[in-house]
Amino acid sequence: MALVLPQFPVGSVLMPFMPLALRVFEPRYLKLMGDLVGSDNPVFGVPLHPQRVAAGEQPERLTIGTVAKVEDFGMTDEHLGITATGTKRFVITKWLEADPYPRAEVAYLPDLVWDDKFDSQRMTLELEVRGLLTRASKYGEMMWEPDTEISEEPVAAIWQLAAMLPVPPQEQHTMLESEELETLIETALAICAGGNRFLDGLDAGESPQRTD
């Protein structure tokens, strides 16, 4: 029997082990959250919903997403607020009718597996991400501070470091697609290298264009 999961497409990527805060005001998503309030397992899928769409076209909803588990509901006069945490990744195998809200048949993707041989790469990645955030913060406000705390569990820490990188959603989505932990680490390190080259140009007074 296919696993059906309600979906809440957004314009950013939710990584496993990362927090998610949403303000919900559309009727269909209020209905979704209302159905989750009394659930023993209040979860929904968060696929990337690209923001740039040509006039008259339906937004593409990319097929890889992350399950969000609701931690808390809160209500104001204007909207419902929720806080959730990213858990497992999934692939959408079939979109269903979006009535009363978007739903899809999904299959869970395997969790990435830790090996102690990645320990030095994990430490390097942490130094690179924190260093990049420190440099980039000179040019604008970052979503994540360079000293943001991360998990002591290594796989969770790597996902969190990848999520902290100040890159467009499509690059975040590429990391989310990683089939092996080594691939995720290498992709994140490559993004760090590209970001540092970009900042080198800014530091030199140039106006470089990101090509990676």
N, C-alpha and C positions, 0 to 999 in steps of 0.2 A: 504494500500500500504506500502510495506516494506521501511524502511529508509536505504538508501545506503550512506556509508561514506568512502571516501578514507582513506587508512591506511598507516602509516609510522612506522613500527615496529622498536623499538630500544632496546638496551641492558640494559636500566635502566627504572625505573618506574616514570611516570609523575603523580604527585598528583594534585587534584584540587587546584586552587589558587597559583600554583607554576610556576615560569618562566621556559621557555624552549628555549635554543639557539641551533640551528643546522647549520652545514655547509653541504650544499647539492651539490653533484657532480655526483651522478649516474644519467644517462639519464632518467630513469623512474621517479625518484623523482624530477628532474628538470622539467619534463613534468607536474607532479602534481602541483608543485609550480607555474608554468606558468599558469595553469588553475585557480589557486586561486588568481592571481594578480588582475584580473578584477572583482572578485566576491564581492558582497555586504556583504557576510558572509564567509570570508576565514577561513574555519575550516577543520581539518582532525583528524583522530583517531591515538592515540599513544598506541598500545599494547606492552607489554613486549615481547621481542624477545631474549630468553635465548642465552647466548654466548657459553656455553659449549655443543657441539654437537658431537656425535661420527662420525667418518669418514664414509661418504657415506649416512648419514641420513639427512633428511630435518629438519631444526630447527622448533621446536614447537612454535606456536604463541599463547600465553595464551589468553583466551577469554575475560577477563576484561581489559578495557583500559580507557583512559581519552581523551576527546575532547580537542584539542589544537586550540586556536584562534590566528591567526597570527596578530601581532601588527606592524611588520615592516619587509621589505625586504631590503637586501643590497647586492651589487655585487662587487666582486673583479675579478682579472684576472684569478683566479684559481677555484673559487666556488661561489655559491650563499649562502648568510647567511640570516637566518631568526631569529626573536625573536617572541615568542608566550607565551601564558598563558594557563595553564590548567583550564578547566571549568567543564563540566558535565562528570560523569562516564557513561560508556556504557558496554553492553555485546554483543559480536559478536554472532549472531545466525546462520550466514552462510557466509563462505568465497566465494567470486566470482572469476572469472578469473582475473589474475593479468596482464591485458593488457588494457591500456598501463602502469598501475601501480596497486598495491594492492588495492582492494576494498572489502567491506564486508557489509552484511545486519546487522544492529545493532538495539538494543533497549536500550533506556536510562534507567539508574537506578535512583531510587528516591534519592533526596537530603537528606542528614542527617539533622535531626531536633534538634535544640537547646532547652534545658530546663534549667532554672536557677538552678535546683538541681545539674547540672554538674559543677557549677562555681568553687567549691573548687577543684574538680578533674582537671579542666583546669589549675588552678594556680599551682597545684602540678606537673602536666605534664610539664609545662613550666620550673619550677625549676629543675626538673629531667633531661630534655633534655639539658638545658644549662649547668647544672653541669656535665653531661656525656661528652658533647663536650669539656668542659674545661679540664677534666681529660684526655680524649683521645688525645687531641692536644699535650700532652707531648710526645707522641709516634709517631706522624706523622701529616702531614698536613691534615686538615679536609676540606671537600667541603664547609661547612657552619661554620662561626665564632660563638662562643658562644653568642655574643651580636647582632646577626642578628635580624633586626626589623621584627616583625610579625604584622598581621592585628589586628585591634581593634574589628573586628567582630568575635565572639567566634568560630563559626564553621570553618571559614577560618583559624583562628589561630591554631586550633587543627590539621587541615590538614597540615598546614605549619610546625608545630612542629614535626608531624609524618614524614614528608618528610626530615627533617633535621637530623634524626637519622642515624648514620653511620653504616648501616647494609646492607647485600647483597640484590640484587633486589628481590629475592624470598620472603624475609621477608617484604620488602616494598609492594610487591604484596598482601601478606596476609592482610596487613592493608587496602589496596585499596579495598579489597573484603568486608569490614565491612558493615553489613546491618543496624547496629544501631550505633549512636554516642558513646554510652557507650562501645560497643565492641571495637571501634577504640581506645578510651582512654585506656581501660584496656590492649589491646594488646600492645600499645605503652609504657605503664608503665611497662609491663612485659619485654619488650625488654630493657628498661632502667635498670631494675634490673639485667637482665642477663649480660648486658654490664658492669655494675659496678662490678659484681662478677668476670668477666673476667679481668678487670683492677686491682682488688684486687690482683689477682694472679701475674700479671705483676709487680705490685708495690712490691710484696714480693719476686721478683726474680724468680718466677716459669714460666713455659711455658704451661699454661692451654690451653685446646681445647674448643672452643665454642660448646656446645651441644644443646643450645636452640635458 
